[in-house]
Every structure is written in structure tokens, then in C-alpha cells.
């Protein structure tokens, strides 16, 4: 028995040494960049408005994931782009300057200047292998397409729906270089249209369970105040708390740098970001609807006033 006790003590000691060197493992980790869970998912209120068809948008998320991993320049992304283009009003491709083969997808509801841009990126990460990006950013893409459909019944200012290519960095580009070698589609779009745009709304991580969207650190404060006001008007104010999160380089950044008020709707606490577990089962129809109804109300207000 003394021998058994000695063996157990040695095993425990070895285990503590391993923990001291490597740290505690993340519970539920999948070998990707999964973030540790902070708190249980908060309840997302059901929107009181019903102008955004969340089930139809959710079905489009599922269809995008069927294309598999869709990095910029890939055959899978080109096939997806061909399917998305006709779903936007007057949908057309615009080349991404300096990046042959990359294409933004643009649809337009006509109206007076300056235009309102509602955007998301439709490419996925090229790594890790097997990444499909349900929340990053199939959800944003689906919401933009559905908003384009819903907003056809409104009028006033011009609205442009832009699906950006090349938001994610490509091979050979580190996270430290993201601001330089990513955001390719949005940088190209702003270079071509900067004098035509009045406001920009970006949809990124918008459909995860327990969704909370504090103000992204660089987002325009006045436009963000309008986002929160309309969110409250459609019963989902709790999703947009009166707090700020870190500044994030995203497809709204080139617009801000051009002097265009822009906001980034992104839940940067999303646990499964940038990993293979960013899959459909992590998403919520209620979360997607809360954002869809909020952006519908915001753009309707901006169009009319």
C-alpha cells in the first residue's frame, strides 16, 4: 500500500508540474482558437417588430455553409458569389482594385444622395482547415441579403448593399499585418465611392446565442446612439448595452478613415470565433432577428430623414 501511495503522489506531482508549465486546458477546446466561456449565454429578447424574415435569412446561412470553406479567390467563393449576386436588387460585381479575381457584390435601392451602405464580408478564413464561418460571416451576409429584400418597400435616400470580398487576411499575412493586407474589398470600395456615401452599417458577428453588441470602440458615437434608440423601439434594447468594447479593425474602418460615419455590429466575445466550431448550431434565430429588425428600423429612419 505504501508503494501504491507513493506512485499516486508521484503521478499527482507530475500532473501539477505539467499544469504549471502549460496552464490549465480550456474546457471544451477543439484545438482551434476557441475562447474560454465567460458567463452563461444571456437571454435575447424577441423583437416586437416583424419586418425582417429571420427564418429565410437563417436558411441562407445554411446554404452558404454548404459551399464549405470559402476563402477569397477560391472556387467555392466564386460559386457562392454567383448565387448571391441575383439576390441583391440590381446585383452586380465590382472588381477589388489591386487584387485580380476578387469581387465585391453590390445591390442598390435607388434614392437621393448620399447613399447609406449596409455591408458584410462573404469570404471565410483560409485557416484552420475546415473553417466554415457560420457567424463569421455567413450570418452577416444573409442578413444583408434579407434586409435588401425587406427594405424594397421603403423609399427616400439611396441604399447600397455591399458584400465585401477579401476581408480576411490571406496566406503569409499575420494578425499584426491585418490592417494592411486584409479589408481588401472595403478598402477598394471606399477608394472608388467615398464621396457618395453618407453612413455605413457593418454586420459581422451578429447571430450567436446570447448576443450582446456593445459599441465597438471606433464606431461613430452619434450613429451608434441612433442604433440603440431604434433597437429599443423594436423591443431589443438589451442586445445593445450602453457600454464600449475594444476597437476592431473591420470593414467599417476604411469608411471611418474616409470621414464617413460608420458602426460595426460585432459580438467580439463570441467564443467560437476563428475556429472550426463556428458552426450553425452556435447561432440563434432570435439573435439574428434582433439585429435584422434593428437595422431595418435604422435604415428606414435614415432613408426618410
Steps between C-alpha positions, in 0.01 A plus 500: 500500500793730569620433147154585358486822702847598380401439137185711539697786657755490221224505236329798664830682527573441133155627410550820697832559326330464158229748604758744631683492167206493258212656693154354547341368181188676370189299569339395173795611289522362147860572415413828329485854640189445710468756778412399856137545597458802728139483618192301404330627185266788575141489385431682174159672496259432217453800272161670510521591128457254213650643182818292472454135398745329735413141398572580135831664598587200716437270204747707296763452771451124464533519121826695525650242734424230244776653283752410771806713569484811280820705516552795267592394147382141545276311260247447781472873562456576130215249482340657807540848351316390187212381721492815717515765227144452363360514854592868533299771319677569171782282630835543329866422552760768562869403468721545805778736398846346505369149560408325175231238545346660810151648463270703720128436446287816496125555487318835506163642596483833315445828676656833585863560594699434708460123507472279808722189483400178677782249477654170604786285372418177319843335496613265776834439673743282304611336826457286702406227253128433516400851612152585366423827683133480596517821702812633325343600270231285337256652749587858404479418131158338541373798700614747233322300228179479703513870591529582130181304442312652793602861436365500143172626643665816641608811316714811537878494494697252293604178676791285384541144619864396472644152557874548533754252365844459658417618852704219653878502471655262249788253538826658607330784688515503880238648732739788561478584129119469481440870452735501200426177315137430592187717455574487128143529375399786730818697433437468127134599535578814701773602255248484216191647674607706801325818388169321449439349846340669800494219761609138521372209712710182518361162609759249624448265801126560535320167548661311787302380799507747788574786260618830649619787282672776697636790301815394313772742612539695175134505392348845450334603826212695350406222258536246781255702713247467218562125485422468870191719473343295220600175673298611802210595275479142366536341843861381488683779681662247735703364208670842462631588850627852582861383517803498271725217387846507348577664167489244220649534152212390279330593173364820655854628564570629145170692514590664831842595366327667205291709740181295454302426820494122543413240763610139536244259646723225638485285813875469551446280805376222269670191636540310173650778287771398253461128569345192347218503757351819354212291367125532453414350839666797676252743346159623610204596285395747771842671496498526121150646507592756769774641278293479183208690651734762649686567176173506304369768738825697485527504121130586463556796731816610319327471162210718604687764685 
